[in-house]
Amino acid sequence: MLGLAVVGFHRSGTSMLAGILHKNGMSMGSDLLGASYSNPYGHFEDKRVISINDSILERQNGRWYNDFAVSSFVDPDSIVDIQNYFEGRCAEEGQFGFKDPRLMTTLGTWTLAVPELRILYIHRGFRRSCYSLWLRAYRDLALGRATELNDIIVRSKEGVVGLYINNVMNFLSLWASDESVRTRTAFIDYDALQAKEVNIRGVLGGIGIDFPDVDLDRYIDPDVISAEGGFQGEIDQDFLARALSIDTRIQELCTIK
């Protein structure tokens, strides 16, 4: 089985990257979540993956936006479901991908179930990804889409940055503690992808995935870049420093060849 998890914080370009892979031969699934005003080209999220992550989180009595350690999301009851999902897709496609931003908190269960899982992490600076997430929640509330998550995000910009810190620290903890995860993970910088400076074939080749050359001019749409902005000066400085430190660490990983 050769599966690829596309991982990254919300509003960091995971849908854009998954879409590029999907349109160039690496299927993200046959039953995908549809498009929305905030993702007009689609989310490229397999509904079966969403369902499995729902189950992992539900059994832990949590949400992806709660502050849990990685170990809290290692759910033995989901391992068979994940393995069955992989076996089915491998039989149909051989090489495939999948994406759900909540993998930032559930990835430990997936890597335990499928030790050979490859991971492609896309990073976008925390100020812009957090601002984009905050703005989407604000617009959702204006459209009458009231949820616990939207309320948390809109109520406190520090809360949004807290989500970033928790999610990325969960990923980094898993990455740092498991050598096999480190050797099977590749990183892409959002800005480099937008600038069409990423050799996707080379990046994936580094973790053992054969992929064709990609003409990024066909897929990067400057009119659909999610909202730019930042929270500098609006959060506690110690909190900001922690987010910046985490952000810098991920950025360093994106530059390692």
C-alpha positions as CSV (number, residue, x, y, z in Angstrom):
1,M,0.0,0.0,0.0
2,L,1.3,3.4,-0.9
3,G,-0.8,6.2,0.5
4,L,0.0,9.9,0.9
5,A,-1.5,12.1,3.6
6,V,-1.7,15.8,2.7
7,V,-1.3,17.6,6.0
8,G,-1.4,21.2,7.1
9,F,-3.2,23.7,9.3
10,H,-6.5,25.0,8.1
11,R,-6.3,27.7,5.4
12,S,-2.8,26.7,4.6
13,G,-3.2,25.5,1.0
14,T,-4.0,21.8,1.6
15,S,-7.0,21.9,-0.8
16,M,-4.9,23.6,-3.5
17,L,-2.1,21.1,-3.1
18,A,-4.5,18.1,-2.9
19,G,-6.3,19.4,-6.0
20,I,-3.0,19.6,-8.0
21,L,-2.2,16.0,-7.0
22,H,-5.7,14.8,-7.8
23,K,-5.7,16.3,-11.3
24,N,-2.3,14.8,-12.1
25,G,-3.1,11.2,-11.4
26,M,-3.0,10.8,-7.6
27,S,-6.6,10.3,-6.7
28,M,-7.8,11.9,-3.5
29,G,-10.9,9.7,-3.5
30,S,-14.0,8.9,-5.4
31,D,-16.5,10.6,-3.1
32,L,-15.2,14.0,-2.3
33,L,-16.5,16.9,-0.3
34,G,-17.9,19.5,-2.6
35,A,-16.8,23.1,-3.3
36,S,-17.7,26.1,-1.2
37,Y,-17.4,29.9,-1.3
38,S,-14.1,29.6,0.6
39,N,-12.8,26.7,-1.6
40,P,-14.4,27.3,-5.0
41,Y,-12.3,24.5,-6.7
42,G,-13.2,22.0,-4.0
43,H,-11.8,20.6,-0.8
44,F,-10.6,17.3,-2.2
45,E,-11.5,15.6,1.1
46,D,-12.6,11.9,0.9
47,K,-15.8,11.5,2.9
48,R,-14.6,8.2,4.2
49,V,-11.5,9.9,5.7
50,I,-13.8,12.5,7.2
51,S,-15.9,9.8,8.7
52,I,-12.9,8.0,10.2
53,N,-11.6,11.2,11.7
54,D,-15.0,12.0,13.1
55,S,-15.0,8.6,14.8
56,I,-11.5,9.1,16.2
57,L,-12.4,12.4,17.7
58,E,-15.8,11.3,18.9
59,R,-14.4,8.4,20.8
60,Q,-11.9,10.7,22.5
61,N,-14.8,13.0,23.4
62,G,-12.9,15.8,21.6
63,R,-12.7,18.2,18.7
64,W,-9.7,19.0,16.6
65,Y,-9.7,22.5,18.2
66,N,-9.3,21.1,21.8
67,D,-5.9,21.1,23.4
68,F,-4.9,17.4,23.4
69,A,-1.5,15.8,23.2
70,V,-0.8,13.6,20.2
71,S,-1.2,10.4,22.3
72,S,-4.8,11.4,23.1
73,F,-5.7,10.8,19.5
74,V,-4.1,7.4,19.1
75,D,-7.4,5.5,18.9
76,P,-7.0,1.7,18.7
77,D,-10.6,1.2,17.7
78,S,-10.0,3.1,14.4
79,I,-7.0,1.1,13.3
80,V,-9.0,-1.7,11.6
81,D,-11.2,0.9,9.8
82,I,-8.1,2.7,8.5
83,Q,-6.4,-0.5,7.4
84,N,-9.6,-1.6,5.6
85,Y,-9.8,1.8,3.9
86,F,-6.2,1.5,2.7
87,E,-6.6,-2.0,1.5
88,G,-9.7,-1.1,-0.5
89,R,-8.1,2.0,-2.1
90,C,-4.8,0.1,-2.8
91,A,-6.7,-2.6,-4.6
92,E,-8.5,-0.1,-6.7
93,E,-5.7,2.5,-7.3
94,G,-2.3,1.3,-6.0
95,Q,-1.0,4.8,-5.2
96,F,-3.4,7.4,-3.8
97,G,-3.7,10.4,-1.5
98,F,-6.1,11.8,1.0
99,K,-6.6,15.0,2.9
100,D,-8.4,16.4,6.0
101,P,-6.9,19.3,8.0
102,R,-7.9,17.5,11.2
103,L,-5.1,15.0,10.5
104,M,-3.0,17.5,12.4
105,T,-4.5,16.0,15.5
106,T,-5.4,12.4,14.4
107,L,-2.3,11.6,12.4
108,G,-0.8,9.4,15.2
109,T,-3.6,6.9,14.7
110,W,-3.1,6.8,10.9
111,T,0.7,6.3,11.2
112,L,0.1,3.5,13.7
113,A,-2.4,1.8,11.5
114,V,-0.3,2.2,8.3
115,P,3.5,2.4,9.2
116,E,4.5,3.0,5.6
117,L,2.2,6.1,5.2
118,R,3.8,9.0,3.4
119,I,3.1,12.5,4.6
120,L,3.2,15.8,2.6
121,Y,3.0,18.8,4.8
122,I,2.2,22.3,3.4
123,H,3.1,25.3,5.6
124,R,1.7,28.8,5.4
125,G,2.8,31.5,7.9
126,F,0.6,31.5,11.0
127,R,-0.5,35.2,10.7
128,R,-2.0,34.6,7.3
129,S,-3.5,31.1,7.9
130,C,-5.0,32.3,11.2
131,Y,-6.4,35.5,9.7
132,S,-7.9,33.5,6.8
133,L,-9.5,31.1,9.3
134,W,-10.8,33.9,11.4
135,L,-12.3,35.7,8.4
136,R,-14.0,32.6,7.1
137,A,-15.6,32.0,10.6
138,Y,-16.7,35.7,10.6
139,R,-18.3,35.3,7.2
140,D,-19.9,32.0,8.2
141,L,-21.5,33.7,11.2
142,A,-22.7,36.6,9.0
143,L,-24.4,33.9,6.8
144,G,-26.1,32.4,9.8
145,R,-23.8,29.4,10.1
146,A,-23.4,29.5,13.9
147,T,-21.2,26.7,15.3
148,E,-19.1,26.3,18.4
149,L,-15.9,26.5,16.4
150,N,-17.0,29.7,14.6
151,D,-17.9,31.3,17.9
152,I,-14.5,30.4,19.4
153,I,-12.6,31.8,16.5
154,V,-14.5,35.0,16.1
155,R,-14.7,35.7,19.8
156,S,-10.9,35.8,20.3
157,K,-8.1,36.2,17.8
158,E,-5.8,34.7,20.5
159,G,-8.0,31.7,20.4
160,V,-7.3,31.3,16.6
161,V,-3.6,31.5,17.2
162,G,-4.0,29.0,20.0
163,L,-5.6,26.6,17.6
164,Y,-2.6,27.0,15.3
165,I,-0.1,26.4,18.2
166,N,-2.0,23.3,19.4
167,N,-2.4,21.8,15.9
168,V,1.2,22.4,14.8
169,M,2.7,21.3,18.1
170,N,0.7,18.1,17.8
171,F,2.2,17.4,14.4
172,L,5.8,18.4,15.5
173,S,5.6,16.2,18.6
174,L,4.7,13.2,16.4
175,W,7.3,14.1,13.8
176,A,10.1,14.5,16.4
177,S,9.3,11.3,18.4
178,D,9.1,8.9,15.5
179,E,12.1,8.5,13.2
180,S,10.1,6.5,10.6
181,V,7.6,9.4,10.4
182,R,10.5,11.8,9.8
183,T,11.9,9.8,7.0
184,R,8.5,9.5,5.2
185,T,7.6,13.2,5.5
186,A,8.2,16.0,2.9
187,F,7.5,19.7,3.3
188,I,6.2,22.3,0.9
189,D,6.1,26.1,1.5
190,Y,2.8,27.7,0.5
191,D,4.5,30.9,-0.8
192,A,6.9,28.8,-2.9
193,L,4.0,26.9,-4.4
194,Q,2.1,30.1,-5.1
195,A,5.3,31.4,-6.8
196,K,5.4,28.2,-8.9
197,E,8.9,27.4,-7.5
198,V,8.1,23.9,-6.2
199,N,9.2,20.8,-8.0
200,I,6.4,18.5,-6.9
201,R,7.8,15.5,-8.7
202,G,11.1,16.0,-6.9
203,V,9.5,16.5,-3.5
204,L,7.5,13.4,-3.7
205,G,10.4,11.4,-5.2
206,G,12.3,12.1,-1.9
207,I,9.7,10.0,0.0
208,G,9.5,7.3,-2.5
209,I,6.5,8.4,-4.6
210,D,6.7,8.3,-8.4
211,F,4.9,11.4,-9.8
212,P,4.9,13.2,-13.1
213,D,6.2,16.7,-13.8
214,V,3.5,19.3,-13.1
215,D,3.0,22.5,-15.0
216,L,1.9,24.7,-12.0
217,D,0.8,27.5,-14.4
218,R,-2.3,25.4,-15.0
219,Y,-3.3,25.2,-11.4
220,I,-2.2,28.3,-9.5
221,D,-5.0,30.8,-9.6
222,P,-4.0,34.2,-8.1
223,D,-7.6,35.2,-7.9
224,V,-8.4,32.4,-5.4
225,I,-5.7,33.0,-2.9
226,S,-7.3,33.0,0.6
227,A,-7.4,36.3,2.5
228,E,-4.1,37.9,3.6
229,G,-3.8,39.6,6.9
230,G,-2.3,39.3,10.4
231,F,-2.8,39.7,14.1
232,Q,0.5,41.4,15.0
233,G,0.0,43.9,17.8
234,E,-3.4,42.3,18.7
235,I,-2.2,39.4,20.9
236,D,-0.2,39.0,24.0
237,Q,3.5,39.2,23.1
238,D,4.5,36.0,24.9
239,F,1.7,34.2,23.1
240,L,2.9,35.7,19.8
241,A,6.5,34.7,20.5
242,R,5.5,31.1,21.0
243,A,3.5,31.1,17.7
244,L,6.5,32.7,15.9
245,S,8.9,30.1,17.3
246,I,6.7,27.2,16.1
247,D,6.2,29.0,12.7
248,T,10.0,29.3,12.3
249,R,10.6,25.7,13.1
250,I,8.2,24.5,10.4
251,Q,9.6,27.1,7.9
252,E,13.1,25.6,8.5
253,L,11.8,22.2,7.7
254,C,10.4,23.5,4.4
255,T,13.9,24.6,3.4
256,I,15.6,21.2,4.0
257,K,16.3,19.5,0.8
